[in-house]
Amino acid sequence: MWQQVYDPLGSPYLSALVAAIPIIIFLLGLTVLKWSGLNAAIVSLITTVVLAVFVFHMPLAASLSASGYGVLNGLWPIGWIVLMAVWLYRITVRAGNFTVIKGSISAISADQRLQVLLIAFCFGGFLEGAAGFGIPIAICAALLVTLGFNPIKASLYSLIANVASGAYGAIGIPVIVGAKQGGVDPSALNAEMVPVLQIISVFIPLLIVLVQDGLRGVRQVGWVALVIGIVVSGLQALILTTVGPELVDIVPPLVGLVILALICMKWQPSYIYREENAPALEHESNTSFKASEILKAWSPFLILSGFILLWSVPAVKALWGEKGLLAWSNIKIQMPALHQKIEQVAPIVQTPKPMTAVYTWSIIGASGTAILLAVLLTVVVSNISWKEAGEEFKGAILQLWKPVVMICLVMAVANVMNFGGMSSSIALAVAKTGFIFPFLSPVIGWIGVFVTGSVVNNNTLFAALQATTAQQIGASPNLLVAANTAGGVVAKMVSPQSIAIAAASVNMAGEEAKITNAAIKYSLALLAIMCIWVFALSFIF
């Protein structure tokens, strides 16, 4: 049994700085050196293993097993989900549905500032609540490109929009895990999420408009963006505090979509904004479609939503649970030299705790399988042959293999940093800042999601640390666990996993640096606002 070492250099800040080198290399590789995401991930992984073994004294066999664990999780469920989502999108394009989809969206509004709010903010929010795992980024970015948006801008808008929904993705699991790992009352944490995140979420649609069209956009359609932000965030807060986090991203985005459509029926901006490469307005405005044509064109995404919601129903999920009829479809593998071979120690945990490393290949229960069924049903109801569907599947594999490999390598980096104690080393150094810690609390969450790509994994790693530190400095544990979650959501904009998914969905594999450069300043700006806001709240709660 190897016990993690959090301060191998005898200085918590120096140890944390060394632990952060893989993150720094990855960011510099994408933003300054303009490496491809794949090359940046390879260099980061090699660096991580070397530092884990020779500085943090992690056994070599454990570091290799942790890398393999990350690769497996990158392939399934994440790679499986992305592959199925892109395959569905390609089939929709092949079937010729996007002419109707574009026309139906233009019928609501030809103004592409409002189209972004419809697709990336409202529809994307719903997809995040139903499935998570990058599905809203993949689907919405691809949809926006088809509407004529620049691929980098389409990715950027989808990533920013995800800030308002990422904390509650996949049926509220991030917040539920945060409460469990932090040892705080779930209802109290739900209530604390409102001032920490929901007040900021109100302005996310306005930020999208500002990024898209500057002050002109704010003057012309800012009031609509603010109304939608208030409606969606307000409903999220209401459901969060009265029901719980499970439906926070299901109902409010759909209500926001309906209200936005109703507004557009009665009002349109005097200036219709169009992206540079968008189809000519005259062409779209002269096109009308029957209701049956619109329904058929949108059917792939309606079918997708139906299957994803079905997979989230507790009674259905129980089928592939431990005692369910489909439990056989979960193949579990205990990672050699890793599972319960490493102990977390104080101050991360009060008593030494063995870390589990069991890879579960959930063949039926994975969200990607739900999307596969949506794909198969879409082929049945669409004007496309099985041969054509197979061709699109091959095309999806060719489009995605590099991004999926990148995701696997990034997950390997995350696992080595996690099991090697490097992520905890960074968090502990920040935690030593005393009374100013609430200001830096969201930074820990940002680092956690940047490394792991997941708000759930971030809360698994650091919710207990946030709660323990809060008790030591006299702050609210609920506040800091909420801050950990909110800081993590902001990091999803630039986490390598999100960037790889966005690049793959808009066919920009190998050009992840361009998307990262576009998103990083907004992620850091929102993080700075979050830090100041949480620090101010720490004097109230």
Sequence and secondary structure as in RCSB ss.txt:
>XXXX:A:sequence
MWQQVYDPLGSPYLSALVAAIPIIIFLLGLTVLKWSGLNAAIVSLITTVVLAVFVFHMPLAASLSASGYGVLNGL
WPIGWIVLMAVWLYRITVRAGNFTVIKGSISAISADQRLQVLLIAFCFGGFLEGAAGFGIPIAICAALLVTLGFN
PIKASLYSLIANVASGAYGAIGIPVIVGAKQGGVDPSALNAEMVPVLQIISVFIPLLIVLVQDGLRGVRQVGWVA
LVIGIVVSGLQALILTTVGPELVDIVPPLVGLVILALICMKWQPSYIYREENAPALEHESNTSFKASEILKAWSP
FLILSGFILLWSVPAVKALWGEKGLLAWSNIKIQMPALHQKIEQVAPIVQTPKPMTAVYTWSIIGASGTAILLAV
LLTVVVSNISWKEAGEEFKGAILQLWKPVVMICLVMAVANVMNFGGMSSSIALAVAKTGFIFPFLSPVIGWIGVF
VTGSVVNNNTLFAALQATTAQQIGASPNLLVAANTAGGVVAKMVSPQSIAIAAASVNMAGEEAKITNAAIKYSLA
LLAIMCIWVFALSFIF
>XXXX:A:secstr
 EE  S TTS HHHHHHHHTHHHHHHHHHHHTS   HHHHHHHHHHHHHHHHHHTS   HHHHHHHHHHHHHHII
IIIIHHHHHHHHHHHHHHHTTTHHHHHHHHHHH S HHHHHIIIIIIIHHHHHHHT TTHHHHHHHHHHHHTT  
HHHHHHHHHHHGGGTGGGHHHHHHHHHHHHHHT  HHHHHHHHIIIIIHHHTTHHHHHHHHHHHHHHHHHHHHHH
HHHHHHHHHHHHHHHHHT STTTTTHHHHHHHHHHHHHHHH   SS    TTS  HHHHHT    HHHHHHHHHH
HHHHHHHHHHHHSHHHHGGGSTTSTTGGGEEEEE TTTTTTEEE TTTSSS EE   EEEEETTTSHHHHHHHHH
HHHHHHTT  HHHHHHHHHHHHHHHHHHHHHHHHHHHHHHHHHHTTHHHHHHHHHHTTGGGHHHHHHHHHHHHHH
HHS HHHHHHHHHHHHHHHHHHHT  HHHHHHHHHHHHHHHTTT HHHHHHHHHHTT TT HHHHHHHHHHHHHH
HHHHHHHHHHHHTTT 
